Amino acid sequence: MSYEFYFKKLRKLTLKQISTEHHVSNLRAYIANNIIPKGLHIKLTPQSTGWKSNRFLERWESIVFGCSTRLLILLYQNTVHNLEVLDKTITIIKTDLKKSLTFSDTNNINERLQDIHNIQSLKLREKQRKKFFRDGINPNKNIPSELSVTAGETTRRKRRFSRHKEINRDQNDTVVNLSSKDLKPAEIRILSKGLNFCPTPNKINEEQLSADLDKFARSLRIKEYFSAKERDCPVDGSSDSEDDNEIPLPRFKKKSSWIPKPSKNTTLESFIDLVKNDVQTATSTNIPTHNNLTPAEKGALQELKERDDIVIVSRQG
């Protein structure tokens, strides 16, 4: 990776990080002052006939204000989470940067990014100051404890009904053990996910990914190539040769490994290039993903793969 590649990528992420930090700061100040921003202010009037008492109107406004407040807190939670993801992504890229470039180039990039951070933050702080003055926001006020929200926390909804007891996996008919061998609870859990379940890989096989992308591009080019051939052939399927003189085709034929040349169809080639770039960009960020298996289920999966005393089949419904 070159110097310009790392700088452009980090500059884009840094600007996004500064904007997100500014958004978090704004939302936190509005929550602390118990004021709803204009963009989240719900304006609804009761659509009912007849006279409405002051008590009714007060309760109506209170409910509408409560809805706006909950939306504000939800937006704050989501923005804090996005900021955490950005921080982790920048940290990963900077770690890779130190391994790929020299010490002087790394320091030069960090200094340029710091200058960008300072200039952009100064612009946003001035914009924030004017907004707070307009809406009467005290930036030094802290968020009340009952509304204090940190990253990763979500407010639990009160359940109207009691939680159902968890079904015992041994009693679940998803997995039926017809053998005399006993299965561990973790093994039953992993089998109950089905044979089409795909565990999250520890790392991406870049060679296999590149081969799959080439295979995908080959299939598109073959379809485009033969569709053009069919357009050039006569529709009635007439032939000058007699049926008796036709050479019989073999019943079986070897699978073709022919790779067509890039098509003259610019739309198709542009689509293939965009797909490859999007996939490679998405897999090169190394953003941590959620693992869909617990450590116990991972161990059970490995043990099931090594066992030769049982046969696992899928039931046909």
N, C-alpha and C positions, 0 to 999 in steps of 0.2 A: 504494500500500500504506500502511496506517495504522500509527500508533505501536504500538497494541496487537497488530496482526498480527505485526510484527517481534519484539516482545518475547516473545510467547507461543511463537513458533517457535524463537527463540534460547534461551529458557529450557528448552524441551524438549530441544533438542540439547545444551545445556550440561550438563544433568543426566545425559544419556546419555554424554557425553564424560567426565565425572568418574567415573561408574561403570566405564567401560571402562578409564580410566587406573588406577583402583584394582585392577581385575582383572589388568591387565598387571603391576602392581607385585607382587601376590601370586604370580602364576605365576613371575615372574623370581626371587623369593626362594626359592620351593620348588625351582626348578631349580638355583640356586646352592648350596643346602644338600643337594642330592641326596635330597630327601624327597618322597614321593608324597602329595598331599592325599587325604583320606578318600574323596572322591567319585570319584577315579580309581584307587583301589587295587583291582586285580584279585585276587579271591580264588577260586582254583581248586585243587582237590585231585585228584591222579592217580587216575583211575577204572580201576584195574587190580588184579587179584587177586595174592596172594602177598606175600612180604616185600620191603620196599623199603630199600635201603641208604642210609646217610647221604649218600654221594656223589650218589646219584640225587636225593634230596630237595633237596640244595644246588643242583644244576644246575636242578632244576625251579623253585625259588624265584628263581634268577637269571634264568631266561627270563621268568617272569611279571613280575618287577620291571623287566626291560628293556622289555617291552610297555607297562607303565604309564608308564615314562619317555618312550617315543616318543609316546604319546598326550598326555602333558603338554606336550612340545615342540610337537607339532602344534597343540594348543589355544592355546599361546602365540603361535605364528606367525599364526594366524587372528585372534586378538584384537588383535595389533599392526596387522595390515592394516585391521581395522575401525576402529581408532583413527585411522589415517591418513585414511580416507575421511571420518570425522566432522570431522576438522580442516579438510580441504579444503572440505567443505560449509559449515561455519561461516564460513570465510574468504570464500567466495563471497557468502554472505548478508550479511555485514558490509560487503563492498564495495558491494553493492546498497543497503544501508541508508544509507551515506554519501551516495549519489546521490539518494535519495528523501526523506530527512528533513533537518531543520536540524541545525546543529552542536550546539546545546544538547540537542536530543532524542537525538542519537546518543551524546553523553557521558552523558546520564542513563541510557540503556539499558545502556551498558557498565559504569557504576558499579553498577547493580542486579545485573547478571550477575556482576560480580566479588564482590559480597557473597554471592550464592547459591553461587558457587564456593568461597569461603572457609568458609562454614558447613557445606556438604555434605562438603567435603574433611576438615574437622576431625572430623566424625562417623565417616567411613570410616576415618580414621587410628586412631581409638580402637578401632574394631572390629578393625582389622588388628593392632593391638598385642596385643590379647587372644588372637587366633588364633595369632599367632607364639609367644606365651608358652606356649600350650597344646601346640603341636606342636614346640617346641624349635627355632625358626627364628632364625638370626642374620641380621637385615635388612641388615647392612653387608657381608656376604660377596658377592663378585663371582661371576658365572657363569664356569665353566671355559671355556677357549678352545675346547676341542673341542665344547662345547655352546652356544657363543655364537651367537645367532641374531638377525639384524636384520630389519627389514621388507623384504619382497620377496625374501628369500633362502629357498631350499628346498634340503634336502639331496638330493644326487643318489643315485639308487638304482644299485647296482652291477648291470651288465648281465650276465646269464648267457650271452648270445649276442652275437656281434659285430653291430654296427649294419649294416643293409643299405645299400648304396650308393643314393644318391638317383637316382631314375629321371629321365633326361633328358626334359624336357618336349617337345623336338622329336620324340622317339621315342614319345611317349605317344599312343595312338589316341583320346584324349578330343577332341582338336581335329584335324580332317583338312582340310588346305589343298589345295583342288582348283584354285585359281587360280594364275596365274603370278607373283603378287605375294609377296614375302617378308614374313614376320611376325617382329617382334622377340620375344625371349624373354618380355618383360613382357606383350606383347599375347597371346601364347599362354597365359600363366598366367592372365590375366584372363578369357580366353575359356573356359578349362577349368573355371572355376567354374560355368558354365552360364548360360543366359539368364534363369533365375529368381533368380539371385544378387542380393541387395540390399545395396549399399554403405552404410556408416554415414554418415548425413547430417551435414554440418558444423553445422547448426542446425535446429531444429524450426520448420516453417512453421505458426505458430499459427492463421492464418486457415484453412488447409487442414485442420488438425486439428479445428478447431471445426466446419467444414462436414461433415467425415466423421462426427463425433459426432452432428450433427443428422440426417444421412442414416440413421445407424444407428437413432436414436430413431424416425424416421419409418417405417422398415420394420417395427419392432416394433409401432407403434401401428396401422399398416395391417393387419397380420396379426390383431391383436386385434380391430379393428373389423369386419373381414369374417368372422372366425370367429363373432362374436356374431350377424351377419346370417344366417349359415348355420344357426345354431341356431334362429332364428325362422322360417325357411322350411320348407315341408313337405318331408318326406324323399322321397315318391314322385314328386315332380317333375311332378305333374298340373297341367294348365292348363285354364281354361274356354274359351279361344279355340281355333279350329280351326287346323290346320297351314297351310291355304291362306291364312288371313288374317294369318299372322305376317309381320312386316316383316323382310326379310333383313338380317342384320348385315353391316357392311362387312368386307371381307377383311383390311384393314390399318387400324390405328387409331393415332393419335398418342399418344406416351408421355405418361402423366399426370404432372402436376406438383402434384397436389393434396396439401396438407399437412393431415392430420387434427388436430383439436384434442386437447389432453391428455386421456388416457383417464380414465374414472371408476374404472378399476382401480388402486387405490392401490398394490398390490404391484408392478405394472408400472412405475408412475411412480417409485416408490422405487428400483427397480432401475436405471432410466435415470439418475436423479440420482446414485446411488452410482457408477455407471460413469463418468460425466462428472467427478465430483469426484476419483476415483482417478486417472484419466488426466491431468487437469490438475495434480494434486498431484505426480504422478510426473515430469511434464515441466517443472515450475516450479522443481525443486530444482537444476537445472543441474549435476548430478553428472557429472564427466568420464567419458566412455565410451571403450571400447577401439575404435580404428579398425581395421577388418578389411581395409584395403588399405594396401600400402606406397606411398611416394611415387612409385616407378617405375610401379606398377600404376595409380595415379591418373592419371599422365601418359599411360599407354598407353590407358586408358579414354577420356580426352578425345580422343586422336588417332583412335581407332576411331570415335567419334561423328562426327568431322569428315570421315572418309574417305567418298568416293562411288564409288571404283573397285572395291569388293568388296561382296559380299552375304553376310551372316551368317545362317545358318538353323540350326535345331535338328534333329538327326537323330532320327528316329522309330525306337525300338528294337523 
